[in-house]
Amino acid sequence: MATNGESTGSVRFAVAVHVLVLLALSDQARNSAVLAGSVGTNPVVIRRLLGLLQRAGLVHGRTGPGGGFRLARPAASITLADVFRAVEGGGAAPARHRPNAACPVGGAVPAVLQRIGERAERAFLASLAGETLAGTARRVSRRMLRAGAGTNRTHESPATIRTKTRTVQPASTLRMT
């Protein structure tokens, strides 16, 4: 069990959100090498993840020379639940184990955990459904500004995130190394 504040689960969701925030804050298509540099992983990992996101209709683009990816729809219409379902496939409930069926405890624990896990998963996905990529990108942008990111580390021009009601100006610059 992780006690240092880190989850023991998959990191695909966190990496997918990272990549999608980069695309939401960008005014141009981004290739897997640029995205991988920001995430701190290999471009092949990012291309696999982009494939999942593309199949879910969250991004569009192409790999290869001159290729790049963009959001397939406005960031305000993409929820974090959409992202989670796209990259995690299965649910967030605990995996079933196969204990000794002859043990009375072992025979009961899986069913009890499954019910608890299903309730937790519904709550988790409901929480993610209330969070949009646009809102997440705005919070990331504000945090970058507070940290001083973008003042002398310019990589691209200012980008805007279109929401249903207004245009939000994120951090004035964003460096993706």
N, C-alpha and C positions, 0 to 999 in steps of 0.2 A: 504494500500500500504506500502510495506517495505521501510523504509528510512534509516535503519541502516546497509545497505550493505547485508542484508540477503534476499533471495528469498522467496516468499510465496508459491512456487510450491512444487512438490514432491521432496523428498530427495533420492528416489530410485536410480536415476542416479548417484548422488554423492557417495552413498554407494557402488553401483556396481563398479564404477571406483576405489574406494578405495580397494575393495576386489580383483579386477583384477590386480591392481598394486602390491598388496601383493603377488599374485600368480606369477606374472611376475618376481618379484625380488627373489622368492624362488626357491631353487633347490630341493624341496621335496613337496609332497602333503600336503595340509593343511586342517584340519577339521574345522567345523563350530564354535566350541568353541574358537579356536585360532583366527579365522577371526573376530568373534564377539568381542573378547577382544580388538582387535586393533580398531575396529569401535566404540566400546562403546555401544553395543546393545546386545540383547538377541540372542543366537544361533538359535532360531526358526526363527527369522527375516532373518538371513543370509541363513538358509536352504531354505526358500521360494524364496529368491533372486537367490540363486544358481540353483534352479529348473528352473527359467526363463532363466538364462544364459545357462544352459545345454540344454534346448529346442531349444535355438537359435544356438547351436553348438559352444559356446564360451568356455565352460569348460566341463570337464568330470570327473567323480569320483562317489563316493557313500557315503552315510551317514551311521551312525552306528559305532560300535566299530571297530577300525582299518581302518575306512574309511577316505577319504580325497579327495580333489579336486585339479586339475591342469588345466592349460590352455589347450584347445583342439587343438589349433593351435598356430603358432608363434605370439608373441605379435606384431610384425611388420605387420601382416596381419589382425589385429583386429583394426577397426577404432572406434572412440568414437561414431560415428553415429550408428554403429552396436550395441554398448552397449545401447545407448539411445532407439533404436527401440526394443531391447530385453526386457527392463525393464519398459518402459513407454507405450508400446503398441500403444496408440493413438498418436496424434501429439502434437506439442508444441503450436499450435494456441490457442487463448483465447476460453474458453467455450462459447457456445451460451446461451443467456438468452432469456426469453420470456416476453418482455415488453407488455404494454397495446397496443394492435393492433389499437385501436381507436386514439391513439396519433400519429400525423404525424412524430414526431422525433422517437418515439418508433418503428414505422413501418420501418424506414430506417436504424437505427443504427446497427441492427444485420448483415445485408447484407454488410454494409461498413466495419464493424469490421472483418467479415469473410474474405473479400478480403485482408485486411491489414494483418490479422493473417496468411493467407496462404502464402503471400510473406515473412513474417518474418520467418515462419517455414521453408520454402525452404532455406532461407539464413542461418538459424541456423543449419540445417542438413548438408548443404554444408560445413559450417565451421567445424562441427564435423567430417565430412568425410575426411577432410584434416589433421586430428590429429590421430595418431596411439597410441595404448596402449604402444608400445615400446618407443615412443617419450615422452609420459606422464611419464612413469616409469623412464626414464633417468632424466627428470626434477625433479621428486620427489627425486631421488637418489642424485642429485647435491644439492638440498635444504637440504636434511638430512646431507650431508657432511658439508655444510656451518654452519649448526646448531650444529655440533659436535655429531650428532647421530651416534651410532655404535662404538664409541671409547672404552667405558667401559660397554656398554649395549648389549653385544653380546648374540644372541639367536641362530643364525644359521650361517653356513659357507657362504662364498661369493657365490653369484649367478651371472650368466651371462644372459644377454638378447640377444638373437640371432636376428639380423636384416638381411635384405637381403644382405647387403654389408659388414657387419663387426660384430664382437662380442663386445658388450659394457659391461664393468665391472661397475655395480652399486655400491652403497655404500658398503664398505667392509663388513659391518655387519648390521644386521637388527634385532631389538628386536620387537617382537610381543607379547605384554602382554595381 
